[in-house]
Amino acid sequence: MLAPFFSPDSAEAGCDEAGRGCLAGPVFAAAVMLPRSFYHPLLNDSKQVKEEDRDTLRSYIEQHATAWAVAQASNNEIDSVNILKASFLAMHRAIAQLKQTPELLLIDGNRFAPYPNIPHRCIIKGDAKYAGIAAASILAKTYRDAFMRELDKQFPQYAWRENKGYPTAKHRAAIALHGSTPFHRKSFNLLGENAAQASLFTL
């Protein structure tokens, strides 16, 4: 069961990212501030919520949150600074866009680059513990999935509509056959450990 808040009296923002483990596309992050009255029975870690329910939650969160924002760091930025720092960069960009300044940041995970003048708490598996982080995970995931579905129209051979850029066998087989795109993360191991076998997969 999600806890509604970490602090009894601080205006807090939950922060989470989506897409760290992907081979292609940006990493997305969201920051969400919820009113004390917020509740939705479907709200949970985005990985535990069905796709159609995530879309329902996205609309509900956007309508009822005190403040929310979504931002990204591109695949080129990921290649430049590494995926961890790019995730923090995307989170900072989301926090900066909030229409209200939070007094506390709740960060999903065990590390974070401090945001200027706002204290933070890192919470391992926080998206399954606190409503604000769960809401941020829903927004980050749904916005990133929508972004990858649009990219799929330009590069249908990589099946991004299905895999969203994650390292599936079908995705790696397409990279082996067609090469990489401007949206692939060149610093990642695109073909995996069994690169020689990747070309044997059929699309």
N, C-alpha and C positions, 0 to 999 in steps of 0.2 A: 504494500500500500504506500502510495506516495505521500510524503510529508508536504503540507502546503507551503511551509516556509522554514528557512534555517534560523532566521532571527525573528524574535517577537515584535520588534519595533523598527527595524531598519528597512529602507526602501531598497530591495535587492533585485538584481538581474541575474537570471540563469543564462549560462553561455555554453554552447556546444557546437561541434563541427560535424561535417559529413564529407566523406570522400577521401580520407587519408590513405586508405589502402588501394585506391584505384590506379590504373595504369594511364588513364587519360582524363582530361578535363580539370577544372579548378577544384580546389577545396573550398567548401562553403562553410560559413559560420553564422550563427544567429545569437542575438541577445534579446531576452524577453523579461519584461517586468509585469507581474500579474497583480490584479487587485486582491485584497484579502478575501473577497467573496468568490473568487474564481473556483469553478469545479466543472469537470467533464468526466463522465464515467469511463470513457475510452482512453483518456490520457495516460501514456506510459512511454518508456523508452521506445523510440521510433522503430528499433529493430524487432520489437515485440508487438507491433501494431500492423494490421493488414493494410495494404496500399490504399484501398478505398476509404478505410477509416482514417488514415493519415491525411487524406485530402479533406475529409470532413473536419478533422481537428485543425488543419491549417486555417480554414475559413473561420472557425470558432475562435481560435487564438487571435487572429488578426482583428476580429470584431470586438473582443472582450479584454484584450491585454491593455494594461495601462500605457505601455510603450513596447515597441518591438522593432527590430531591424535585422536585415540579412545582408551579408557582404561576402566577398570571395577573394581568394588569391589565385592567380592564374597558374597554369602549368609551367609557364616560363619562370614565374617567381618561385615556384616550388623547386625547379631545377637550379635556380640561382642561390637560394638560401637554405634549402632542405625542407622536407614536408612538415617537420615539427614547428620550425620557425614560421613557415607559411601559414600553418593553422593558427598560430598566435596572432599573426598579422591580420588574418581574416576576422578573428574575434575582436581585435582592437578596432578594426574598421566598423564592425557592427555596433560595438559599444559607443563609438564616436557619433553614430547616426541616431542614437536614441533621443527622443524629444524630451526626455526627463533624465537627469543625472542620477544614477543609482548611488547608494551609500555603501553597498557591498556587492561584490561579484561572486557568484557561485560558479565555479569552473568544473566541467566534467573532466576527470582525469587526475593525474598526480603531479602535473607540472604546468606552469604558466609563466609568461613574461609579464611582470607587473604592469598594470595600466596606471598611468600617472594620476596620483591623488585619490585613487579609489582602492581600498583594501579588498583582498580576495581570499577565498577559501577554495582549495582544490579538493574535490570529492571523487574518489574512485567509484566508478559505476554510478555517478550522481544522477544520470538520466533515468535510472530506475529507483531513485530515492527522493528526489525533490521535484515538485511540480514545475518550477521555473526552468530547471535544466531539461526536463522532459519536453516542455513546450518548445524550448530552443532546438532540441534534437529533431522535433517534428518539422519545424520551419526549415532548418538547414537541409534536412533530407528531402523534403518535398520540392524546395527550390532547386536543389542540385539535380534531382531526378528530372524535373521539367527542362532544365538546361541541357541535359544529356539527350533527352528525347528530341529536342530541336536540332542538336548536332547530328543526330542519327539521320536526319533528312539529307544532310550533306555527305555523310559517310555511312551509308546503310550496310556496307560489307562488314562492319565491325560489330553489328548487332547491339549498339549502345542503348537502343530502346529497351532491350531485354536485360543486358548486364550492367548498364549505367557506367561502364568503364572499368568495372572490377575485373580481376585477372582470371576469367573463366577459360577453359580449354578452347572454346569457340573463339573468344577474343584473341587469344594468343596465336591460334591457327591463322586468323585473318592477318595479324601482324606479320607472321612468317610468310604469308602468301603475297600481301600487298605492301608491306613495309609500314612505317609509322606515318602519322599525320602531324600537322602543326599543333595538334591538341594533345599529343602523347607526351608523357613525362620522360624525357630522354635520360634523366638520372636514375630511372627505375630499371629493373631487370625485366624488360618487356617480354622476353620469350621464356623466362623461367629457367629452372635448373635443367629441364629436359629440352633445351632449344633444338637439338637435332631431331627430336621426335615431334616437335610442334607442327612442322610442315606436313606430317602424316595425317593430322586431323582434317576431316572434311567439314566444310561450312554448311 
